[in-house]
Amino acid sequence: MLLSGCDSAPAAGVLGAYRFEDGSVISIRPSVDNTLRYRRLADPASSRLYPVTETEYRVGSGFSDPEPSTATVRFTMDGGGIAGSLEWIPDGGGGMRATRVGREQWVRFERDGTELVGRLHTPTGEGPHPAMVLVHGSGDTPGSHWLYNGDFMVANGIAVLAYDKRGTGQSGGEFTFDFHELARDAAAAVAFLRGMPGIRGDAVGLAGYSQGGWVAPLAASMTPVRFVLVSCGMLDSPAQEARMEMGLLLDREGVVGTDRTAADSLVAAAVAVVASELESGWDEFQELRDRYGDAPWLRHLSGTPVDQLVRYPRWLVGLIGPRQLPEGLRWDYDSGQVVETLCVPMTWFLADSDQSAPNALTIPRLQALSASGFPIEVRVFTGADHSMLAFEEEGRARSYTGYATGYHQAEVEAALKWIDTDPDTLQCPPGGV
């Protein structure tokens, strides 16, 4: 069912993909502080757009710096309040015009009585088009507006459904970290997209980002898909992720030797308590807390679960802690056990310096699956953090400068490759289905 009049986000009419006369493609999607952000398919540079009027924006000088600006962007709106084109005017003179790519429409679909709302972005032309569903991360921001990756897919002939996961944006249901619940929603999105006019039902894939890297492969085990793309995901459990994140904090602060061994033991005990939903593991944790509660390295874990469990008494943690736990999260969920049962082409895009989804264990596990015959590709981008953000580092501080060179193009190329691969030619190890 198509929706009308349900898009009230600021500057919503200018969001989308645009193609310049030289063939280059740009995506315009929301950023923070009521600004927009541009991203180019073949260029790692990116910057925020600062509003001057409803149709005119100034381009910041860097990834997140407003001044000095480098260009002006003017959108030309049609009668329906949608930008049909934009003009990019550098401060030094000249100008380039870009035309909107494809068509966007709001759609709704249901799963077990819960209504989910999404943005269906289809390429120019009648089709039928191959297609993909985007599965976004753990935050509560609506994926329908924020997921920009689909703009580059549409510019290359692939239709995209980006939906607001349950409990976010315009979708119904309760917000949750339950991967199985989220995967069933993603599978329902695939089924809905497969039945849409102008869509190639035999060529629908999934792309998962961050938390979506746990969800998308699980959804692929629930419904047939042509391929799965994962960006900045993990095979390891959320509990292992938490331990590794805190390990990276200790690494950056130079905690080594016996101090590191002690810190790791306290971290592991704290995560075990949290993963039990504060029901067990207290005796071991309290023994270690008594031993290391005054250790100088503990200050490096400020703001983490370790810090909170050390700082507050058990009775207070038991009183307020359950309300802070991620609703529905299975801390021991191991995505690798799902991936190794699938005979579905996958490409994983991983950042070598990812602080939010550490992948030191994920990369070798994926490489081992690939070497054993699973149709899995692993692309590791150097000098990149979570969300494939390139950065410069001064001391322990990172400043982001753009995106990993080649990432956006590689994601498009992987989708096109798997779409063109005949599923009947895939050969997988026994057990992959």
N, C-alpha and C positions, 0 to 999 in steps of 0.2 A: 504494500500500500504506500502510495506517495504522500508526503506531508507538504503542507504549505504554511508559510507564516510562522514556522517554529524556530527560526534562526534569528536570535536577537543579540548575538554577540557584537561588541563594537567592531566596526570596520569589516564585518563579515562579508560584505559584497566584494571586497578586493582580494579575499583569500583565494589561492589557487595556483595553478601552473601557467606559465607564460613562455612563449617561444619567440626569440628575437629573429630578425631577418637573416642573421648568419647561421641559424639553426640551433644556437645555444638555448638552454632551458633554465628558467629560474622558478623557484618556489617561494611564495609569500604566505607565511603562516604566523600565528601569534607568537610573541615573545613575552617578556614580563613587563610590569609597570605600564600596561596599556600601550605598549609598542608592538611593532611587527618585527619579523626577521626574514631576511632573504637568504636563500641558499642556492647555489648554482650546481648543476649536474656535474660539470667537468672542472670545477674550480673549488679548492678547499676553503677559499675565503668566505666569510659570512659576517653580517653586521646587522644591528638593529635599525629599524626605520622609526623615526620620531615624528609624530603627527604635527603638521602645520595647520591643515584643514582636513575635512573628511576625505578629500581626494588627493591631498598633497603631503608628502613626507620628505624629511631630510635623512640622508644616509649617514650613519655614524662612521667614525674613522677606523674603528677596530671592532673586535668581536662584541664588545659591550660598552664602548666609549662613544658618547654623543658628539664630542668636539675634538678636533675640528671636523666638520662634516665634509664629505667628499662629493656628494651629488644630491640631486633632487629627483624624486619619483612622483610622477603625476599619473593618476588613473583616470581613464575615460569611462564614465558609467553609461549603461543603457537605460532604457525606460523602466526596467524592473529593479533598478538599484544594484545591478551586478556590473562589475568592471569588465568590459570587453577587451581592453588593452591597457598598456601602461607605456609611459615614456620615461626613459632613464636619461637624465641630463647631467653630465659631469660638470663640476664647478668650473673646469677649464674651458668649457664650450663644447658644442656638438650635441649629439643626442641619438638615442637608439630607441626604436619602438618595438614592443613585443605584444603579441596577440594571445589572448586566453586560449588554453589548450583544453579540449574536451568539454564535457558538461557535467555539472554536479546537481544531484537531487537528494532530498531527504527521504529516507525509507524507514520503515519499522517492521520488525519481525518478532515473533514470540517463541518462548520456550517454557513449557510447563506453566503457562499463565503469566509469565513475566515479560513485559514489553521492553524490547531493546531498540534503540534508535541509532541510526548511522547515516553517514554521508557516502552515497554511491557516486563515484567519479568515473565516468566512462569516456573512452577516447572518441575522437571525431570519427564519424562514419557509422554505418549501421551494424557492423560486426558480422557474425558473432565474434566476440573478443575473448581471449583468455583472461583470467581474472585471479585476484587474490584477496584474502581477508587479512587486515592488519590487527595484530593483538598487542595492546600497549602494556606499559609497565605497571608498577605497584602503586603509583600515585592515584589521587582522586580527581585529576583534571580530565576533561572529556577528550577522548582520543579522536573524536570526529573532527575537531579543529586542530589539535596539536600535532597529530601525526603527519609530517610533511613528506615522508619517504614515498608515499603513493603518488605524489605529483610527478616524480621522475618515471614511475612505472607507466602512468597514463600517457605521458609524452612519448613512450615507446610502445604504445598499442595494447597495454594491459589495463583492464578495468580494475578498480580498487574499491573495496568496502572498508571504511574506517568507522567503527561504531564506538559509542560510549558504553564501557562495560557497566555491569549492573551496579546501581547505586551511585553513578556519576552522570554528570551532564543531564541529558533528557531521558536517560534510560531508567526503568523502574528497578525494583528489587533492592536488596540490602548489599551494601558494599562489603566485600569479603576478600580474604586472602586464600580461600579454599581453591586450590588448583583444579580439582576435579569439577567443581561447580563452574569455574571460569572456562575450563576446557569444553564442557558441555555447551556453554554459550557460544564459544568459538565454532564448535561443530555445527550448531544450529545456524550460525551466520554463513558457514560454507554451504549448507543445504539450501538456505534461502537464496544465496547468490547463484547457486547452480541452477535454480529454477527461474531466474530472471530472464526476460526477453533480451536477446542480443548478447547473451553470455554463452561461451563454450562450456557446457556442463562437464565435459571430460578434461578440462584444463583449468581447474581451480586449485590454487595453492594457498599456503599460509605463511605469514611473516610475523615472527614474535620478537619483541624488543624488551630487553632487560627481564623483568618478571615474565614477560611473554615468551621468553626462551624456555621456561618450564612448562608454560601452558600450551604453546603451539604443537610441540611433538605429542603431548598427551591428547590434544584434540585430533591429531592425525591418526591416533590409534582408535578413535571413535567413529570416524567417517572417512571415506576414500578421498584423498587429495593427490594432486599431481606432484607437489613438491613442498618443502618446508625451508624457509630461510630463518636464521636466528642471528640477531645482532646483540652482542654484549650479554649473552646468556651464560648459564652454568649447567653442568650435569650434576654437580655436587648438591648436597642438601642445604636448605636454609641454615641449619645448625652449623654445618661446615663453613658456609659463607660468613656467618657471624664470627666464627673463630678466626678465619683467614683475614677478615677486615681488621680485627683487633691486632692480629699479627703484623699487618702492614703498618699500623700505627707504631708498634714497638720497633719495627725495622727502621722507620723514618727517624726515630729518636735515638737510634744506635744502641738499643738494649740487646746485649749479647751474653754469651756464656751462661754462668749459673743463674744470673738475673733473668735471662730469657727463659731458661727452663722453668724457673719458679713462676714467672708471669704466665707462661703457657699453661701450666697446671691450674692456676687460678682462673684463667680465661675458660678453659675446658669445663671446670666445675661450675662456673657461673652459667655458661651456655646450657649445660645439662639441667640446671634448675629451671631456667627460663623455658627450655624445650619441653619440660614436664608440666608446663603451665603452673609452675611454682608449687607443685605437689610433692616432689621428691628431690633427692640429691643434696638436701640441706646439710646433713652431717658432714659430708666430705667438704662442701664449700665452707662451712663455718670453721672447720679445722684449719683450712688453708687461709681463711680470712684472719684468723687469730695469729697465724704465723707471719703473714705478709702484709697485714693491714697498714703498717707504717713504712713499707718499702718505698724508696724514692722513685722507682719506676712506675708506681701506681698512678702518679699524676699524669702520665702520658695516656691513660685510659679514661680521662675525664669525659663525662657525658655518655659513656658506654654502659651496657648492662652490668659489667663488672663494677664500675664506679658506683652505680645505684645500689647494688646489692651489698657492697662494702659500707656505704655511707648510712643506709637506713636499717633499723632493726627488722627482724623477720616479721613481727606482727604488723608493722606498717607496710612492708612490702606485700604481705598477704592481703591487706586491706585495699590498697590502691593499685597494686600491680596488675591484677586481672583485667582492669579496664584499659591498661596500656598495651596489652598483648595483641598482636595482629589477629583479628577475628578469623577463625577457620584455618589458620596456617598449620600444615603438617611439617613440623621441623625436621623430620627424618626423611622427607620425600626425596627419592633418588631418581632423577630424570634419566640417568643412564640405563636403568633397568627397563624403561619404556623404549628408549631409542634403539636398544639392541634387539628389540622384538619387531622393528619396523623395516620393511623393504620399501622405503620412500626416499627419493633423492633429497638430500639436504646440503645446504651450504651454511657454515657457521662463520660469522664475521666477529673476530675477537680483537680487543685492544690489549697490547702487550703490557700497558701500565694501568690497567683498570683497577681503581681503588674501591669501587662499589660492588663489583662482581669479580673478585679475584679468580683468575683462570689457570693458575699454575698446575692444578690437578685436572681441570677440564680439558685442556689442550692435549696432553698425552692420551687421555682416555678416548677422545675423538679420533686422534691419529691412529690409535690401535684398532678402533672399529673400522676405520677406512682401510687400513692395511689388511684386515681380515676379510675384506670384500664388500662391506656395506657401501652403498652409493653416497658417501659423505665426503664433502670437501671442507677443508679448514683454511680460512684466510686470516692471518694474524697481521695487524697493522701496527707498525712500530711508532713510538712516540705519541701514543693515543691513550686517552683515559675513557671512562664510561661515556656512552652515547657517541663514541668515535670522535671525541673532541681532541684536537691537537693542542699542545700546551707548551709553554716555556716555564722553566722551573728556576726559582731563585731561593736557595736554601731549601726549606721544606714547603714553600708556597708555590702553587701553580696558578698561572694566568693563562686563560684559554684564548687561542688565536684563530680558530677555525675548525675544520674537520680534517680527518685523516685523508691524505692525498689518495685519490682513486677509490675511496670507499663507495660513494654514491654510484659511480659508474659500475663498479664491481657487483653491487647488489642488483642492478638492472640486468647486467650480463648473465648473472647466475639464474635469475628468473627466466630469461629468454632461453637459456641453454636447457633448463629442465622442462620448459614447455615444449621445446622441439625434440626432446628425448622420448622415444617410443617406450611406454612403460613395459611392454612385452619383452623388451630387450634387456631389462634389468635382471641381473643375477646377484642374489644375495645369499649369505650363509644360511644354513639350516636354522630355522626359528624366526627368521625375518619374514614378516607377512605384509 
